[in-house]
Amino acid sequence: MELFDVYPLFDIEPVKGEGSFVIDKNGQRYLDLYGGHAVISIGHSHPHYVANISSQLERLGFYSNSIQNPLQKELARKLGEISGMDNYRLFLCNSGAEANENALKLASFKTGKSKVISFKKGFHGRTSASVAVTDNPKIIAPINRRDDAVILELNNLPLVEAEIAKGDVAAVIVEGIQGIGGIHLPGVEFLKNLQKLCNENGVVLILDEIQSGYGRSGKFFAFQYAGITPDIVTTAKGMGNGFPIGGVLIGPDFEAWHGMLGTTFGGNHLACAAAIAVLDVIKSQKLVSNAATVGEYLMEELSKIKGIKEIRGIGLMIGIEFEQEVAPIRKKLLFDKKIFTGVSGAHIIRLLPPLNLKKENASLFIEKFKEVLSELDN
């Protein structure tokens, strides 16, 4: 049997990770400014993370959600404390798409409606309801198409207001920062007015913090820059530092009943051990403030480089847009300078490094980035 060929692959085989670096099978070190799609939050192979998972695996790796699992309660408590959202409740699942799928289901249960508003360039996952509200027709199969999925222009409140006025909207879902769409931020006033509009009309506001959450923006969740309180917040990527786990933070106005939501693997013992270790390290090493500080430095240094069309982002979630296609830039960074970066479409380089990225490594990237741009100009 061969693999189903859906991923374009670089001819690089990482075998080890250390902090903000990965090492391939030939011993070559690469500076990781992509973190495997914003997944690596506390750095590769952090000792506390490795120890916590290993210790748990020696005792018990898995049992179903039909028994007591104190690790789930510990995770919920620590997440509530560090995020400032301890009056929310937590449902654990396996991925960001699953988190959004369950969030949309909760909104539909609560309102008795099915229409969902999302936004252009947004990405919410590849499962049924999540992909239906994602702005990418190429990945929406006929079975996923829904007439009640409405995709509007980001930061255009009158369009949202007009749609909600029809009286059939269950939820509005918006990313704290659009990731795959090219690092676009919803405006602070837009988010504040969006929450007000949803509250006044009984519409559930869902903040998708799958990529922008867990300290990446310089706050624990990116929406916290707007000072709002969403009905539901979804999280995943950085939550487990590579171990598959997702979460739905559910506001106090939702009533739970047995069987309402469910999962086989979600919140298993190993996943919880990984996620608890992540929160421990984020707190003890002050990684949220580090993301803010190093991110600000990167943005400042990037702004001095000529030839860039636009720089967007906040914290360690940065998009660098060019007029020209960026594939040659990314290729030279990777194969000549040994630096991993990401892309969004044809014209945007994405930076999503581990939150423990040091300023000296950020400086190294700036130096090598300038070299690449100079070499491609000559």
Secondary structure, DSSP 8 states (H G I E B T S, - for coil): ------S---S--EEEEEBTEEEETTS-EEEESSHHHHT-SS-BT-HHHHHHHHHHHHH-----TTS--HHHHHHHHHHHHHHT-TTSEEEEESSHHHHHHHHHHHHHHHHS--EEEEETT----SSHHHHHTSS-GGG--GGG--TTEEEE-TT-HHHHHHHHTTS-EEEEEEESSBTTTTSB---HHHHHHHHHHHHHHT-EEEEE-TTTTTTTTSSSSGGGGGT---SEEEE-GGGTTTS--EEEEE-TT----TTSS--SSTT-HHHHHHHHHHHHHHHHTTHHHHHHHHHHHHHHHHTTSTT-SEEEEETTEEEEE-SS-SHHHHHHHHHTS-EE-EEETTTEEEE---TT--HHHHHHHHHHHHHHHHHHH-
